[in-house]
Amino acid sequence: MADRSLRGSGLGAKSHADPTAVELAPRQEIGFDCPKGHHFEVVFSQEAELPTEWECQRCGETARRSDGVEPVVKETKTPRTHWDMLRERRSIEELEDLLAERLEEIRADE
C-alpha cells in the first residue's frame, strides 16, 4: 500500500493543493534604471522597505529607482588620526614640555 501512495511523486517535492485556494501576499513592482540605459523591474512585498538602489541584472552597475526616489545620504564620520586623539588629551603647551623633557633625557644619555 505504501508503494502505491508514493508512486510518481517525491516526498515534499510537490504540493498537491489546489492553486486556486492559495492567496498570494500583496506585491508591488518597482522599476530601476541603470546608468548604461538598462531598465528592469523587481517585485517586492507591499510591506517591504523599498531600496533606492539595486544591482543591474545585465551589467552589474548600480541602478536607481525609476520613480525618482533618491538615496538618503548618510553622514560620514571623518576618521580620527593619532594626532587628533593626542590633541584631545593634551594641549600644545603640554606636548612642548614633554618634548623638551624627552630631548633632555636623550642628550644626557649621549
QUILIN-V256835 format. One record per residue. N is the residue number from 1. OMEGA is omega in whole degrees, 0 to 359 (* if undefined). NEAR is the number of other C-alpha atoms within 10 Angstrom. D_LAST is the distance of its C-alpha to the last C-alpha in Angstrom with 2 decimals. Layout:
BEGIN
N;OMEGA;NEAR;D_LAST  N;OMEGA;NEAR;D_LAST
END
This chain:
BEGIN
1;178;5;99.65  2;179;6;95.83  3;181;6;96.11  4;185;7;98.36  5;182;8;96.18  6;184;10;92.96  7;175;8;94.57  8;177;6;93.27  9;177;11;90.32  10;179;8;86.88  11;177;7;85.70  12;183;7;84.03  13;184;7;84.05  14;173;8;86.59  15;180;9;87.87  16;179;8;91.63  17;179;8;91.76  18;183;7;93.73  19;180;8;91.34  20;180;6;93.50  21;182;7;92.61  22;178;8;88.85  23;181;7;87.47  24;177;6;84.29  25;179;8;81.60  26;184;9;81.67  27;174;12;79.59  28;178;14;78.45  29;179;12;77.42  30;180;16;74.52  31;178;16;74.20  32;178;23;70.94  33;180;21;70.34  34;177;22;67.77  35;180;13;66.05  36;174;12;67.82  37;178;7;71.23  38;176;14;71.99  39;177;17;73.78  40;180;17;74.16  41;179;16;75.07  42;181;10;73.67  43;178;10;75.72  44;173;15;74.22  45;178;12;75.68  46;183;12;77.11  47;185;10;74.72  48;172;9;71.55  49;188;8;68.63  50;178;12;68.93  51;177;13;65.90  52;179;17;65.37  53;180;18;64.00  54;181;19;65.11  55;180;14;64.26  56;183;20;66.90  57;182;14;69.07  58;188;11;69.48  59;178;12;66.16  60;178;10;63.54  61;177;16;62.55  62;181;15;62.18  63;179;23;65.59  64;182;22;66.35  65;181;21;69.43  66;184;17;72.53  67;174;11;73.59  68;178;9;70.70  69;182;11;68.66  70;177;12;65.04  71;178;11;62.07  72;180;7;60.24  73;180;6;56.80  74;179;6;54.30  75;181;6;51.50  76;180;6;48.25  77;180;6;45.10  78;181;6;42.08  79;179;7;39.21  80;178;8;36.33  81;177;9;32.87  82;180;8;29.64  83;178;8;29.02  84;180;10;32.54  85;178;10;32.03  86;180;12;28.73  87;176;12;30.55  88;183;8;33.31  89;186;9;31.00  90;174;10;28.70  91;179;10;29.33  92;180;10;27.33  93;179;9;26.32  94;179;11;25.00  95;178;14;23.04  96;177;11;21.51  97;179;11;20.55  98;178;12;19.00  99;180;12;17.00  100;178;12;15.79  101;182;11;14.83  102;177;12;12.96  103;177;11;11.04  104;179;11;10.20  105;182;11;9.06  106;181;10;6.82  107;179;8;5.37  108;179;8;5.50  109;183;6;3.82  110;*;5;0.00
END
